[in-house]
């Protein structure tokens, strides 16, 4: 069992922005939430349950950034970014121009906070040199590939009744019964991959799960029978599906690195020992030194 520690390694203490203030993100998220309210009730382009998704998820992101981010930047950043991106995607599905515009501006502030944190970490504890830079490069790719799943599960789980029924018909074309269960199961699998890979929680397990999910999904999508190039008719070749499979499988090799929920939990000694192999490939002591 990895014993709990009340102190973080020095390099982990540098995992926060130095120049970009948090209140910029607070204001941006508040504005984005207001834009979602406007698009839901004043000029109602976001329908039924999607209203609750956009407003509730942006509100959740705002609360996390205010309460959690100043104390634990990594945890606050990752756990607020996912609901924010889901809300952004739902707004885009329903064509909310105010919602998309405000969300785009908010996302730029997220990027600035990430870049500020990265540079601060390099300057304060950059003794790792090349390895330190590789960790941050991997984090960028991991977050992108993990949150790429938002574009798939948002329309299944968060975009409202009409979007859900549309996906039911899509799945009927794949040979599933028209009861919607396959839509819900697929959406929950994709959400799990976004949490596991994108946020870096149980990352090795999530990477294996994501690769397996894409392998199964693209069997039903019949991409492997349409050649290699991603835009081959009628449904596209296996170039893009294989890219996702390889990317997800790669994260099952070593885990997420220090900019992740796993990294924070391991550094604090909060990850149970029997779960460590599902998160990282090294012993706790080696991981703690790397962080």
N, C-alpha and C positions, 0 to 999 in steps of 0.2 A: 504494500500500500504506500502510495506517495503521501508523505506527511504534510499537513497543512502548514504553510508559512505565512506569517503576518507581514512580511516585507517582500517587496518586489525587487527583482534584479535592477541595477542602476539603468541599464539600457532600456528596460521597459518603462521606467519613470520618464524617459524622454519621448515616449510615444504620445505626444500631444502637439498641437500647433503652437507656434510662438508669436506669430504676427497677426493672423486673421482672427478677429474676435468672434466668440460664440454668438453674441447677440445679433450679428448679421444673419446667421442661419435662423435664429428665433423669429426675427422679423419676416424673413422670407417665407418660412413655413406658415406663419400666421397669415400672411398675404395669400399664400396658396390655398389655405383652408377657406379663407373668405371668398376666393375665386370659385372654389368648388361649391360653396353655398349659393353664390350668385348663379352659377350654371345649373344648380339643382332646383332653385325655387323662384328666382327672379326672371331669368331667361332659361326655362327648364329644358335643357338639351340632354342632361344626364338623368335617366329614368329610374323609377322604382328602387330596387335594392342597390343599384349602383350609386345612388345618392349617399346611402349609408356607408358604402365602401370608401368613396373618395373623401368625404368629410371625416369619417371615423379614423381612417388610416393616416390622413395628414395630421389630425388632432393627436393621434398616438405618437407619431414621429415628433411632433412639437413637444409633447410632454417628456419623451425620452431625452431629447436634446437639452431640455432645461434641467431635468432632474439628474440624469445619469452622465451625460457627456462631460460636464465640468469636472467630475470626480474620476471617471474612467472613460477616457476619450475613445479608445478602441471599441469598447462594448457599446457606448452610446452612439458612435458613428455607424457601426454595422447594424445595430438593432433599430435605428431610426431610418436608415437608408432603404431597407427593404420595404416597409410599409409605404414610404414616400414614393418609391418607384412603382409599386403596384397601383397607387392612386393616380399617378401620372399616366400609366398605361390605360387605365379605365377611362380617364378623361379623353385620351386620344382616340379610343375606340368609339366614343360617342361624339367626337368632334367639338369638344369644349375649347374654344380658342382662348378665353381667359385662363382656364385651368392649365392648358398646355404652356401658355406664355409664362405664367407665374412659376410653374414647375420647372421650366427650362432655366429661368434665372436662379431658382433655388438650387438646382443641380450644379450650376457653375460654382456656387458657394461651397457645396459639398466637395467639389474637385479642388478648390483652393485650400480648404481645410486639410484635405488628404495630402496635397503637395507640400503644404507648410509643415505638417507632421513629419513627412518623409525627409525633408531637408533638415529639419531640426534634429531628427534622429541621426542623420549622417554626420552633422557637425558636432553633436554632443558626444556620441558614442560610435563613431565611424571606424573603430579599430578593425572591424571585420573586413573592411575594404570591399573587394569584389564580392565576397559572399553576402555582405550586408546589402549591396545593390541588387544581387540576384533575388534575395528574399522579397524586396519591394517590387521587383519586376514580376515575380510569381504571384504576389498578392494582387497586382493589377489584373493579371490574366484570370486568376481564380475568381475574383469578384465579378468580373465581366461575364465569364462563362456561367457562373452560378446564377447571376441575376438575369441572364438571357432567358431563363425559364419563365420569368415574369410575363413575357410576351405570349407564353403558351397557357399558363394556368389562370391568368387574370380573366381571360374571356370565358373560362370554364366556371370559375368560382366567385368572381367579384364584379362582373360587368352587368349583372341584372338578368331578368327573366328571359328577355328576347335573345340575348347572347347565349344563354344556357340552352335554349331550345334549338338555336342554330347549330350549336355544337353537338346536340343530340342527333341531328340529321347527318352531320358530318360523320359521326361514329357509326350510324346505321350504314353508311356507304362503305365503312370498313368491315362490316359484317357483324356488328354488335346489335343487341336488341334495343328497341326504342324506349327504354325505361330510364335512361339517364345515369344509371349506375356506373357505366364505364367512363362517362364524362367526369363524374365526381372522383372516381378512383384515379384516373389519369391526372386530374388537377391536383389532387393531394400528393401524388408521387412527385409531380413537378415542383410543388411548393416545398416538399421535403428536400429535394435536391438544391433548391435556391437557398434554403436555410443552412443545409449541411455544407455545401461547397461555397456559396457566395458569402455567407457569414463565417464560415470556417468552424462549424460545430460538428464534431464526430466526422471529421473531414475524410479520413480514409474510407470509412464505411459509406459515406455519401458519394464519394467518387466512384466506388464500385457499383453502388446502386444506380447512379446516373448513367454510367456506361451500359449497364444491363437494361435500364429503362429505354434508352435510345435504341438499343439493339432490338428489343421487342416491338417498340412503337414503329420503327421503320420497316419491320417485317410486315406489319399490318398496313403501313402506308405504301408498301410496294415500291420503295425507292431503289432497292437493290436490283430490281429487274429493269431499270431504265437507264443503265449505263452509269458512267462516272460523273459527267458534268452536272453541276447542281441545277441548271435550268433546262435540262433535257425534258421534252414533253413525254407523257402528259403530267406527271407529278414531280418531276425532277429526279436527277440521279443521286448516287450515294456519296458524292463528294462532301456535302455539308453534314449529313448524318455521321459519316465516319470521322470528320473533324471533331464533332461533339463527343463521340465515343472515345476517341484517343485523348482528348482534353480531360474529360471526366476521369478516365482510367489513370491518367498521369497523376492526379491529385491523391490517388490511393497509394502512391509509392511512399511519400515522406510525410504527407499531411499538409497543413496550411501555412506553417510558419508563424512568426510572432504577431503579425497584424491579423488576428483572428480571435474568435471566442475560445477556441481550444488553447491558443497561446496564452491568453489571459488566465484561464482556469488552471493550466499546468503551472504557470509561473506562481500562482497563489497557492498551489497545492490543493486545489479544490476538485480536481478530476479524480474520481475513484480509480484505484490501480487496475481493476479488471477491465476498465474501459479504455485505458491508455493505448493498447494496440489498435484500437479503432480510430484513434486521433493522431498519433505520432508514431514514427518508426524507430525512435531511439529511446533509451532509458530516460526516466525523469530527470536524473542528474545531468545527463548530456543535454537534454532539451533546455533545462534551466540555464546552463552555461551559455548555450547558443543565444538564448534570449537576452 
